[in-house]
Amino acid sequence: MAETTTLTGRLVGECEGARATNAWMRANVDEVRTAVAGEPRPRALSLLGGGFTVGSGTFVHDVMRTAGLSNVAADAELTGYQRISPEVVRERDPEWLLRTPGVPVPDEPAYRETTAVRANQTVTVDANWLNQPAPRSIVRAVRTVALAVHPAAAADAAYVPRDAAGTPTATAEPTTTPTTTPASTTAADSPGFGVLAAAVSLAATLLAVRGRRRL
């Protein structure tokens, strides 16, 4: 994501804005990563709908790891975006389920028997934050998941805001709130992965920063 941000900054003539955006993103990610470093890593599974999940080598996997989770799909040697079998779900027994609004927990015995469903440990994250990777998405998704899974530790991770020029400033209170919801069995389509939309959004952000400076 940092490389994409840098490239977009060059394309719109806002290299300094891109640099500041990357610095802001990394500062916030580092805050959360440091805060949960000493915490246990609960087993977790990300639900995309239709039996699909995320394995290693994905943006969502990195969010899960940074927020203090262990991705059971990656542990089962799944990479990218693949279907996960009920047998693997039962064997790996995730303690947390990660989903976006409208994506259901499959109404199958393998899922109903998981620790996550029995303990009602399901984190719902805004679809835009997981489906459109961008600096702001990374910061919000990582913080939201960490606050849900490791509330005490993550609460100590200071949120690093940005000043009018788009550079990191002094720490302040977190501005995102995790949503932990009961497991749902309502049918829904799986979300997309809008890299192009993220690039467009990032370009608009950098142009806005550039415009504020000219004012």
C-alpha positions as semicolon CSV with decimal commas, in nm:
position;residue;x (nm);y (nm);z (nm)
1;M;0,000;0,000;0,000
2;A;0,286;0,235;0,075
3;E;0,429;0,173;-0,272
4;T;0,090;0,246;-0,430
5;T;0,061;0,565;-0,227
6;T;0,405;0,680;-0,339
7;L;0,325;0,606;-0,704
8;T;-0,008;0,789;-0,683
9;G;0,167;1,087;-0,527
10;R;0,403;1,102;-0,824
11;L;0,116;1,076;-1,072
12;V;-0,072;1,370;-0,920
13;G;0,239;1,576;-0,843
14;E;0,206;1,542;-0,467
15;C;0,510;1,345;-0,354
16;E;0,526;1,521;-0,017
17;G;0,159;1,444;0,049
18;A;0,221;1,078;-0,029
19;R;0,519;1,072;0,204
20;A;0,315;1,225;0,484
21;T;0,030;0,981;0,422
22;N;0,265;0,683;0,446
23;A;0,422;0,821;0,762
24;W;0,077;0,865;0,918
25;M;-0,028;0,513;0,820
26;R;0,289;0,351;0,951
27;A;0,276;0,547;1,279
28;N;-0,075;0,420;1,353
29;V;-0,002;0,063;1,247
30;D;0,311;0,060;1,463
31;E;0,111;0,187;1,762
32;V;-0,131;-0,104;1,740
33;R;0,135;-0,362;1,657
34;T;0,340;-0,259;1,960
35;A;0,037;-0,251;2,190
36;V;-0,071;-0,610;2,112
37;A;0,278;-0,757;2,072
38;G;0,272;-0,929;2,411
39;E;-0,087;-1,055;2,384
40;P;-0,195;-1,409;2,290
41;R;-0,295;-1,452;1,927
42;P;-0,645;-1,604;1,913
43;R;-0,730;-1,821;1,615
44;A;-0,943;-1,630;1,364
45;L;-1,113;-1,677;1,030
46;S;-1,220;-1,406;0,786
47;L;-1,553;-1,467;0,610
48;L;-1,604;-1,341;0,254
49;G;-1,929;-1,521;0,181
50;G;-1,993;-1,828;-0,031
51;G;-1,746;-2,033;0,173
52;F;-1,452;-1,812;0,071
53;T;-1,188;-1,685;0,311
54;V;-0,850;-1,512;0,299
55;G;-0,520;-1,687;0,335
56;S;-0,164;-1,560;0,347
57;G;-0,042;-1,303;0,097
58;T;-0,351;-1,085;0,128
59;F;-0,429;-0,741;0,266
60;V;-0,687;-0,881;0,511
61;H;-0,440;-1,140;0,639
62;D;-0,196;-0,860;0,717
63;V;-0,470;-0,668;0,899
64;M;-0,550;-0,976;1,110
65;R;-0,187;-1,039;1,199
66;T;-0,116;-0,676;1,283
67;A;-0,426;-0,659;1,505
68;G;-0,309;-0,958;1,709
69;L;-0,485;-1,254;1,548
70;S;-0,369;-1,584;1,404
71;N;-0,526;-1,656;1,065
72;V;-0,636;-2,021;1,067
73;A;-0,668;-2,023;0,688
74;A;-0,303;-1,924;0,650
75;D;-0,208;-2,181;0,915
76;A;-0,385;-2,438;0,698
77;E;-0,158;-2,329;0,411
78;L;-0,428;-2,145;0,216
79;T;-0,305;-1,850;0,012
80;G;-0,495;-1,568;-0,152
81;Y;-0,874;-1,598;-0,171
82;Q;-0,999;-1,956;-0,157
83;R;-1,285;-2,169;-0,035
84;I;-1,226;-2,328;0,302
85;S;-1,378;-2,666;0,374
86;P;-1,602;-2,725;0,677
87;E;-1,359;-2,996;0,785
88;V;-1,075;-2,744;0,810
89;V;-1,299;-2,501;0,998
90;R;-1,392;-2,773;1,248
91;E;-1,029;-2,883;1,285
92;R;-0,887;-2,532;1,329
93;D;-1,175;-2,411;1,550
94;P;-1,145;-2,031;1,510
95;E;-1,199;-1,831;1,827
96;W;-1,295;-1,517;1,634
97;L;-1,475;-1,458;1,305
98;L;-1,409;-1,147;1,100
99;R;-1,683;-1,029;0,863
100;T;-1,829;-0,725;0,692
101;P;-2,196;-0,621;0,718
102;G;-2,419;-0,853;0,517
103;V;-2,173;-1,141;0,506
104;P;-2,327;-1,429;0,703
105;V;-2,175;-1,696;0,917
106;P;-2,254;-2,020;0,729
107;D;-2,541;-2,208;0,889
108;E;-2,346;-2,532;0,908
109;P;-2,250;-2,756;1,203
110;A;-1,879;-2,692;1,149
111;Y;-1,930;-2,320;1,208
112;R;-2,192;-2,353;1,483
113;E;-1,949;-2,570;1,677
114;T;-1,662;-2,319;1,665
115;T;-1,551;-2,134;1,974
116;A;-1,620;-1,809;1,788
117;V;-1,990;-1,881;1,741
118;R;-2,042;-2,044;2,080
119;A;-1,875;-1,747;2,256
120;N;-2,039;-1,491;2,024
121;Q;-1,701;-1,355;1,916
122;T;-1,765;-1,205;1,574
123;V;-1,610;-0,874;1,469
124;T;-1,794;-0,675;1,203
125;V;-1,573;-0,432;1,011
126;D;-1,685;-0,169;0,761
127;A;-1,673;-0,326;0,415
128;N;-1,491;-0,026;0,268
129;W;-1,203;-0,075;0,509
130;L;-1,146;-0,438;0,409
131;N;-1,247;-0,428;0,042
132;Q;-1,073;-0,105;-0,062
133;P;-0,714;-0,114;0,067
134;A;-0,588;0,239;0,126
135;P;-0,394;0,409;0,408
136;R;-0,712;0,518;0,587
137;S;-0,864;0,170;0,545
138;I;-0,557;0,006;0,695
139;V;-0,552;0,234;0,998
140;R;-0,922;0,196;1,073
141;A;-0,943;-0,178;1,007
142;V;-0,639;-0,262;1,218
143;R;-0,755;-0,048;1,509
144;T;-1,113;-0,176;1,495
145;V;-1,010;-0,542;1,503
146;A;-0,749;-0,488;1,774
147;L;-0,993;-0,302;1,999
148;A;-1,244;-0,587;1,967
149;V;-1,000;-0,872;2,027
150;H;-0,753;-0,706;2,266
151;P;-0,955;-0,419;2,418
152;A;-0,731;-0,349;2,717
153;A;-0,403;-0,362;2,525
154;A;-0,530;-0,182;2,215
155;A;-0,675;0,098;2,425
156;D;-0,316;0,193;2,508
157;A;-0,233;0,234;2,138
158;A;-0,248;0,607;2,077
159;Y;-0,418;0,723;1,759
160;V;-0,187;0,949;1,559
161;P;-0,398;1,217;1,385
162;R;-0,291;1,441;1,100
163;D;-0,268;1,818;1,098
164;A;-0,395;2,040;0,819
165;A;-0,080;1,980;0,616
166;G;-0,129;1,605;0,631
167;T;0,161;1,517;0,860
168;P;0,155;1,308;1,180
169;T;0,112;1,512;1,499
170;A;0,084;1,445;1,870
171;T;-0,116;1,144;1,988
172;A;-0,483;1,161;2,073
173;E;-0,772;0,932;2,161
174;P;-0,870;0,657;1,914
175;T;-1,152;0,756;1,679
176;T;-1,281;0,415;1,575
177;T;-1,509;0,186;1,769
178;P;-1,517;-0,191;1,715
179;T;-1,847;-0,362;1,643
180;T;-1,888;-0,710;1,785
181;T;-2,207;-0,871;1,661
182;P;-2,386;-1,204;1,704
183;A;-2,328;-1,460;1,432
184;S;-2,568;-1,407;1,143
185;T;-2,707;-1,668;0,905
186;T;-2,873;-1,433;0,656
187;A;-2,778;-1,495;0,294
188;A;-2,559;-1,232;0,127
189;D;-2,308;-1,186;-0,153
190;S;-1,936;-1,176;-0,085
191;P;-1,767;-0,836;-0,103
192;G;-1,528;-0,732;-0,376
193;F;-1,170;-0,617;-0,348
194;G;-1,160;-0,266;-0,493
195;V;-0,796;-0,186;-0,553
196;L;-0,882;0,052;-0,836
197;A;-1,138;0,230;-0,618
198;A;-0,875;0,260;-0,347
199;A;-0,630;0,422;-0,587
200;V;-0,892;0,671;-0,703
201;S;-0,983;0,750;-0,343
202;L;-0,618;0,795;-0,254
203;A;-0,562;1,027;-0,549
204;A;-0,858;1,239;-0,441
205;T;-0,720;1,260;-0,087
206;L;-0,380;1,371;-0,207
207;L;-0,533;1,629;-0,438
208;A;-0,737;1,763;-0,147
209;V;-0,421;1,797;0,060
210;R;-0,253;1,976;-0,227
211;G;-0,550;2,211;-0,260
212;R;-0,543;2,302;0,111
213;R;-0,176;2,392;0,084
214;R;-0,242;2,627;-0,208
215;L;-0,513;2,799;-0,006
